[in-house]
C-alpha cells in the first residue's frame, strides 16, 4: 500500500477540528461534573466555593436524605414502568399510523395528514384536557401519563417520511413472495427502519422519564408519583427542614444545596444509561444518511 502524505493545511485543519470539538465537549460535560461534585459536598463548601470539580470533604448526606425512605425507590419503579410501557405504546401507535400514511395509494391520505398537522398547530389546552381525562376516569392512574400523549404528530411525520424513502423494489419482491401487509411491516419495513425507531425510542423514553407536569396535574396519590414529582417533594421537604432549623436550634438541618444537586444526578443518571444501547443505531442512521445523500 502506498504511503499517504498529509498536507500542512490538512494537518492544521485536523488539529483545529480536534481542539474545537474537544473544547465543545468539555463545555458540555463540565456543568454536569460540577453538579455531581456538589452532590457529594457539604453545604458549607458549596457556599464557600462557587465552582469545583472535586469536593474537599466527601459526604453522602444528600443521598442518605434522598434514600432515607422507601418512597424514592417506589417512585423510581413508577417512572420505569411509565417510561417502558409509555414508550412501547408510543412506538406501536406511531409505527402503525405512519405505515399506512406512507402509502400514496391510501384513500383519504391527505385528509388524515392534514388532521395530524392540525394537532401540531392547535391544542385543546390544559383545562379541557384535564376535563377529558377526568371524564374518562383516568385520574390517579398511570394511563393518564401514557395515553394522552400516545402519538407525537411531529415524530409521526418523520417516521412516515422515512417509510416513504424505503426502496419500493424490496416491498414488491416481498409481495411477490406472498408477504402480507402485517408481515411486510414486521419482517421488512421495521428491520430496515431500526435507526429511526431507535432514535424515537430514546426521544419518547426521555419525554416520559422527564414528564413532571402531567403527573402533578393528574396524580394525587403519593404512592403513584413518578420520580420527578417525588424529587420535587424532597427538595421542598429539605427547604421546610431548613426553616424548622431556624426555629429549633437542636434540629439537624439537611444539606439543602447538595440535595438539589443530588436530585439532578438521581433524575439524570438512569436515562443516560439507556443511550449506549441505542448508540450503534444512531451511528448507523448517520451512515445511511451520508450514503443516500
N, C-alpha and C positions, 0 to 999 in steps of 0.2 A: 504494500500500500504506500503510495507516495505521501511524503510528509507535507503537511499543510502549514503554511506560514501565515501568521496573522499580521495585518497592517497595524501601524501605530494608532490610526483613527479607530479601528475596531477594538483594540485593547482599551483605549481611553473610554470608549462608549460602554464597554462591558463593565469596567471598573466603576464608572459613574452610575451605571444602572444598578449595580450591586449595592453601592453606597446609598443611593436614593431609596431602594426597596428595603434595605436594612434599617435605615432611619425611619421610614414609614411604619415598618413592622414594630420597631421599638416604641414609637409614639403610640401605636395602637395597644400594645400589651402593657406598657408601664402603668397606666391607671389601674388596671386590674391587679397587678403585682402590689401596688401601693395599698389597695383595698384589702388584699389578702394579708399583707404585713400588719396593717392596722387592726385586723380582726384578732390577731394574736398579741396585741399590745394592750397596755393599760390606758385608761382614760387620761391619766396624768401625762403619759408620754405623748399621746396624740395631741394634747393641748400644747405641750412644750415644743414638739417637733411637727411642723406642718406637713413635711414630706419625708418619708424614709422607706427604704426597701427591706431593711432587717430590723426588727424591734430589739431594743436593748434588754428589755425584760420580757421573756416569753411566758405567756399565760393563756390558759384555756378557759378563763372565767366567762367570756362571752358565749362560747359554745356550750359550756356547762349550764348556763342560764337558759339557752335556747332549747337544749335537750333535757331539761330538768323534769319534764312531764312526758307522758305518752302521746300528748296531743300532736306534737310535731311529727312523730312517726306516722300517726294516723292520717294527718294532712298530706304527708308525702305519698302515702298509699292512695289517697283520693286523687291527688294530682297525677300519679302514674296511671291510674285507672282511666281518668278522664282523657289524658293525653293519648293513651294507646287506643281506647275504644273510639274516641273522637276522631283520631287520625284515620282509623280504618273506615269509619263512616264517611269522612270527607273524601277519601280516595275512591271508595265504592261509588258514591253518587257522582263525583266529578268525572270519573272514567266512563261510567255507564251513560252519562248525559253527553259527554264530549264525543264519544264514539259515533253515535248516530248523527250528531250535528256536523261531524266532519264529512258526512256523505252529502254531496251536492244534489243527489237524486232524492233526498228526503222531502216529502211533501210538507209544505209549510215551514221549511227550514228558516227562511228569512224572518218569519213571524216569531219563531222561538228565539232566534238570535237577538232580535230587537227587544224582546221581553227580558232577556238576560242583561242586555246593555242598559235597559231602563232601570234595573235594580242597582246598577253601578252609579247612577246619577241621582236617584231619588230613593229615600227610605222612609219607613213609617215613623221613625222617631222612638225615643226611649219609652215614653208613656204608652203609646199604642202597642209597642212590642211587649211591654210588661202586662198589659191587659190581655193580650192574646195568650201569653204563657200562663197567666192565671186561669183563663177560661179553659185552657187545655189541661188544667190540673198538673202542671209541670213544676210548680213552685216546690222548693225544698227537695228536688230530685236531681240526680246527675244528668238526666235528659235535658234539663233546662240549660246546661252548659255545653251540650253536644248538638242537639237538633236544630236550634235557631240558626246556627252557622254551618249547616251541613254542607253547603256548597259556597265556594267563593267565586263570584262571577268573573273576576279577573283571572284567577287560576284556571277556571273552566275554559276561557277563551284561549289561553296559552296552550293548554293540553289539546284542545280541538285543532289549533293551528299545527301543532306537532304531528297529530294523527294525519292531517291532510298532506304533510310533506313526505310521508312514508311512500316508498315506491309502489305504485299500483300493480306492477307486474308480480310482486310477491303475493299479493292478495288474490290476483287472478289465478296464479298457479295453485294456491291453496284451495280455491273454489273448484278448480278442475279436479283436484284430488278428492272432492266431496266434503270439504270443510264447511260447516255451517257458521252462522254469524257468531254465536257464543264461542264456538271452538276457534274461530278466526281471531276473535278478540283475545282469548285466553292463551292460545298457543303461538300466535304470530305477532299480533299488534303489541301486546304488553311486553314480551321479551325484547322487542325492538325499541320499546319506549322506556326502558329502565332508567336512563339518565333523567328524563323529565319527571318520571314517577318518584325517583329518589329525591329530586330537588323539592318537589311539592310535599313529599312526606315530611321533610325537615321543616318546611315553611308552616305546614299545618300543625306539626308537633310543637314547634316553638310558640305558635299562637295559642294553643291550648295550655301549654305549660305556664305561659305568662299571663293568661287570662285572669284578670283580677276584678274588673268592674262587673262582669256578668254574675260572678259568684256573690259579690257584695249586694247586688240587687235581688237575686232570686233564691239565695240560700240563707235561711235563718237559723238552721240547726247547726250549732258549732261542731257537732260530730261529722258534718258533711263539708266543712270548709276545706278548700284546697290549700296548698302550701302558701300561695301568695297572700291570701287573706289571713292565714294563721301567723305569718311573719309580720304582717301589719299589726296584728293584735299584740305580738311580742314587743314590737317597738313601742307601741302605746303603753304597754304594761311597764316597760323599763322607764319611760318618761314619768309615769304616775308614781313609780317607786322612788324616782329622784325627788319628786315633790313631797313624798312621805318622809324622805330622809331629812328634809328641811324642818319638819315638824317634830320628828323623833330622832334625837342625836344617836341613840343606840341602834337605830336601824341601819343595816348594811346595804349600802347603795350598790346596785348592779352597774357594771361598766357600760353606760348608756351609749357612748360614741362607738366603742368597739363592737357592741351588739348590732348597731346599724350596719357596720361593715361585714360582720359575720352573717347577717341576714342576706346581704347581697351575694356572698360566697355560697351560702346554702341554696339560694334560689337559682344560681347560675351554673354551678358545677354539674348537676345531673344532666342538663340538656347539652352541655359541652361534650359529655361523654358519648353522645349519640353520633356526633359528626364523624369520628374516624370510621365508623361502619358504612357511611354513605360517601366517603371521600372518593373512592375509586369510581363511583358512578358520576360524581361531579367532573372528575378528570376525563372520563370517557365522553361526557357530554361536550366538554370543551374541544376534544379532538374531533368529534363528529361535526361540530360547527365549523372547525377550521378546514376540514376536508370538503364539506359541502359548499363552503364559501358563503 
